[in-house]
Amino acid sequence: METPKTTEFAHIGKSVIIKGELSGSEDLYVDGQVEGSIELSGNRLIIGPHGQVRAKVNAKGVIVQGKLDGNILAGERVELTKSAIVVGDIATQRVAIEEGAYFKGKVDIQREGVKADGARPAAASAAAGSSSAGSSVMAAKTAINDGK
């Protein structure tokens, strides 16, 4: 994915360092450093190639091109590009991991929307225990290990 235009996203540049809770109601592009938590439940987060994030992330969609150390809760989709380095668990409906990306953690594929508080709807909880959800996690781990 290309770097978004600054008029469409809030932008945290390479030289910016933020420690604490970050929240907002617009899409966010991070190419600097963030430590703490990021709450964008109705919007997207893109961590740029120079971005270094140590935070719990809650967003509608997350794209990681840089480094992320922390859990991701995404209502719709998580994408790890080939330059991504992610350590933490992912809970989302859809996940894409490019060959070459580094990922260490668990993937929990949700069948329905993930609630902002991290609770899953009853149908999604039951589905998570099924063998198909386990196969998704295994397939993701296999794809990651094959890329090394």
N, C-alpha and C positions, 0 to 999 in steps of 0.2 A: 504494500500500500504506500502511496506517495505521502509525503509530508503535507498535512492539511493547510489550507490557507488560514492565516491568522484571523481573518474576519469571520470565519465560521466556528472557530474554537477559541476558548480561553487558552493562553499560551504561557507556559512556564519555561523560560529560556535556560540555556546551559549554565549560566553563572548564578542562577537562583537556587537557594537552599531553604527549604521549608521544614520546620519541625512542629508537629502538632496535628490537629484535626483539620482536614480540608474537605469542604463540602460545597456544592453548587447545583444550579439548575440549568447548566449548559454543558456542552461537550468540552473536554479538557485535553490538551496536548502537553505532556511533561517531557522536557528534554534536560531538566535540571535534577536536583536531588529533593526527594520528599521522604520524611520519616514520620510515622504516626498512623493515621488512617485517612482513607479517601472515600467519601460518600457522595456518589453521583447516581443514585438509584434509577433515575429516569433518563440518564444520558450516557454517552460513551467516554471511555478513557483510552487515550493512546499514549503509551510510553515510548518515546522516540529512541533512536539509536544511542544517544548519549545519556538517556534517562537512567537514574539509579533510584529505585523506590524500595524502601523498607517499610511496608505498610499493609494493613488489612484493607482490601479493596472491595467496595460494593458498587457496581455500576450495571447499566443495561447491557453494555458490550465493552469488551476490553481487548485491545491489540497491544502486544508487547514486542518491541523491537530491541529494547535495551535490557536492563537488569531489574528483576522484581523478586524481593524476598518477602513473602507474606501470602496469605490465603486470598483467593479470588472468589467472590460471589457475584455471578453475572446472570441477569435475568434472561438474556438471549444467547450470547455467543462469546467465546474466548478464542483469540487467534494468537499463536506464538510463531513469529517469523523466524527465518533461519538464523538471525543474529540474537535471538532471545535467550536469556538465561533466567530461568524461573525456578525458585525453590519455595514450595508451598502447595497447598491443596486447591483444587479447582472444583467448583460446583456451578453447573450451567446446563442449558439445553443442548448446545452444540459446541464442539471444540475442534479446532484445526491446528495441527502442529506440523510445521514445515520441516523437511529433512535438514538436519544441521542444528536445530534448536536444542538447547539443553533444558530438560525439565526433570525435577525430582519432587515427587509428591503423589497425591491421589487425585483421580478424576472421578467426580460423581455426576453422571449424566442425569439430568432432570427431565421427566416427561412433560411436565407442566411448568408454568412460570415459577421462578424462585421468589419467595417473599422477601421483602427487605430485611426482616429480622432473622433470616436464615432458616425459618421453619418451612417445611415442605408441605404441600397439600397432601391429604391422606392417600390419594391415588398415586402420587409420586413416591411416597414412602413405601407403599406396597411394591411398586415397580422396581425400586432400588434394590430390593431384596431378591428379585427374580434373577434367573440365570442370564437373561439377555443383558441386564445392566452389568453383571459381572464380566460378560464377554466384552462389553465396550471398554471396560477398564483394562482388561488383559490385552485387547487389540492396541490400545493407546500405549501401553508399556512396551509391547513388542515393537511397535513402529519407532518408538524413541530409541530403544536399544539397537535396532538395526541401523540407525543413522550415525552411529559412532564408529 
